[in-house]
Amino acid sequence: MSRDYKPEHATDNFSRKLLAGGLLTLRHDKIEKSSADYWVFILVSHERKMKPIYIIIPPKELLRCLENIHGKSKNYHFYPWVLDTGVALQGRGISKKEKNELADGSYNGRS
């Protein structure tokens, strides 16, 4: 579970579309050895103005995504972002151009 790291005041189109942003540190070995069918991440607004947002993902898929972004590492800093379109993504390091593409619906994923 992560508290909401979404900026309090929306200053651009992307920020207005962002529902929640979290921060978690995940260990490679915990994900790799997990016997769970799914991992559930819960993002909660610190003002409790919205219902919690759930990200549900099989641990093998989570690990594959994290390794694709960061390479294999002992720990991963996971920044789940959820937009009003339902998109959940690893938000750290995303460029201003990518944010604009997410906001206007033209984002195709990282190259």
C-alpha positions as CSV (number, residue, x, y, z in Angstrom):
1,M,0.0,0.0,0.0
2,S,1.3,3.5,-0.8
3,R,0.1,6.9,0.2
4,D,-0.7,9.2,-2.7
5,Y,2.2,11.2,-4.1
6,K,0.0,13.0,-6.6
7,P,0.7,16.8,-6.6
8,E,-1.9,18.6,-4.6
9,H,-2.6,21.2,-7.3
10,A,-2.8,20.2,-11.0
11,T,-0.6,22.6,-13.0
12,D,-0.9,21.0,-16.4
13,N,-3.1,18.7,-18.5
14,F,-1.2,15.6,-17.3
15,S,-1.6,16.4,-13.7
16,R,-5.3,16.9,-14.2
17,K,-5.6,13.4,-15.6
18,L,-3.4,11.8,-12.9
19,L,-5.6,10.1,-10.3
20,A,-2.9,8.7,-8.0
21,G,0.8,8.3,-7.8
22,G,2.6,6.0,-5.4
23,L,6.1,5.0,-4.4
24,L,7.2,1.6,-3.2
25,T,10.5,-0.3,-2.9
26,L,10.2,-3.9,-4.1
27,R,12.8,-6.6,-3.7
28,H,13.7,-8.8,-6.7
29,D,13.9,-12.0,-4.6
30,K,10.5,-11.4,-3.0
31,I,8.8,-11.0,-6.3
32,E,10.7,-13.9,-7.9
33,K,10.0,-16.4,-5.1
34,S,6.4,-15.3,-4.6
35,S,3.8,-18.1,-4.6
36,A,0.9,-15.6,-4.9
37,D,-1.2,-15.6,-8.1
38,Y,-1.4,-11.8,-8.0
39,W,0.1,-8.9,-6.2
40,V,-2.2,-6.1,-5.3
41,F,-1.0,-2.5,-4.9
42,I,-3.4,-0.1,-3.2
43,L,-3.0,3.6,-3.8
44,V,-4.8,5.8,-1.3
45,S,-5.4,9.5,-1.4
46,H,-3.9,11.2,1.6
47,E,-7.0,13.4,1.8
48,R,-9.3,10.4,1.4
49,K,-11.2,12.3,-1.3
50,M,-11.4,9.3,-3.6
51,K,-11.8,5.5,-3.3
52,P,-8.6,3.5,-3.2
53,I,-7.1,2.5,-6.6
54,Y,-6.0,-1.1,-7.0
55,I,-3.4,-2.4,-9.4
56,I,-3.6,-6.2,-9.7
57,I,-0.7,-8.0,-11.4
58,P,0.8,-11.5,-11.4
59,P,4.3,-11.4,-9.8
60,K,6.0,-12.8,-12.9
61,E,4.5,-10.1,-15.1
62,L,5.5,-7.4,-12.5
63,L,9.1,-8.7,-12.4
64,R,9.2,-8.8,-16.2
65,C,8.0,-5.2,-16.4
66,L,10.5,-4.0,-13.8
67,E,13.4,-5.8,-15.4
68,N,12.5,-4.3,-18.8
69,I,12.6,-0.8,-17.3
70,H,15.5,-1.1,-14.8
71,G,17.4,-4.2,-15.8
72,K,17.9,-6.9,-13.1
73,S,18.4,-5.3,-9.7
74,K,18.3,-6.3,-6.1
75,N,15.7,-3.6,-5.4
76,Y,13.3,-1.7,-7.6
77,H,11.8,1.7,-6.9
78,F,8.3,1.3,-8.2
79,Y,6.3,4.5,-9.0
80,P,2.8,3.4,-10.0
81,W,0.8,6.1,-11.7
82,V,-2.9,5.8,-12.5
83,L,-4.6,8.1,-15.0
84,D,-8.3,8.8,-15.4
85,T,-8.0,6.6,-18.6
86,G,-7.1,3.6,-16.4
87,V,-3.4,3.5,-17.4
88,A,-1.1,2.4,-14.7
89,L,2.6,2.8,-15.4
90,Q,6.1,3.1,-13.9
91,G,6.2,6.9,-13.7
92,R,9.7,7.7,-12.6
93,G,11.8,9.2,-15.4
94,I,9.0,9.8,-17.8
95,S,9.7,12.8,-20.0
96,K,7.6,16.0,-20.4
97,K,6.9,14.9,-24.0
98,E,5.7,11.5,-22.8
99,K,3.4,13.1,-20.2
100,N,1.9,15.3,-22.9
101,E,1.3,12.2,-25.0
102,L,-0.3,10.4,-22.1
103,A,-2.6,13.5,-21.5
104,D,-3.7,13.7,-25.1
105,G,-4.1,10.0,-25.7
106,S,-1.2,9.6,-28.2
107,Y,1.2,7.7,-26.0
108,N,2.4,4.3,-27.4
109,G,4.8,3.3,-24.6
110,R,8.5,3.8,-24.1
111,S,10.9,3.2,-26.9
